[in-house]
């Protein structure tokens, strides 16, 4: 009889603990879900040199930020900085421009 009472008490305690955790989760006081960590690599702010601006036919007076380089270290994406608020510090700030989608694609 003592074993049954112990099992009943343990099961009851587990049910109460699970109900309390569920209630706290629903009320927003705790978060049991794992949060996703930022796994994006650190982004280094880098500006084009005078030689790179000359190669891209950009005025040497402009301040230009290099956003992406290819394997040969050639700038593939850059941004002209008009004021300090234009500097990109995280690549997620940039919206990827996609080509316009045709209304209807012909089926072949």
Buried (B, 14 or more C-beta within 10 A) or exposed (E): EEEEEEEEEEEEEEEEEEEEEEEEEEEEEEEEEEEEEEEEEEEEEEEBEEEBBEEEEBEEEEBBBBBEBEEEEEBEEBBEBEEEEEEBEEEEEEEEEEEEEEEEEEEE
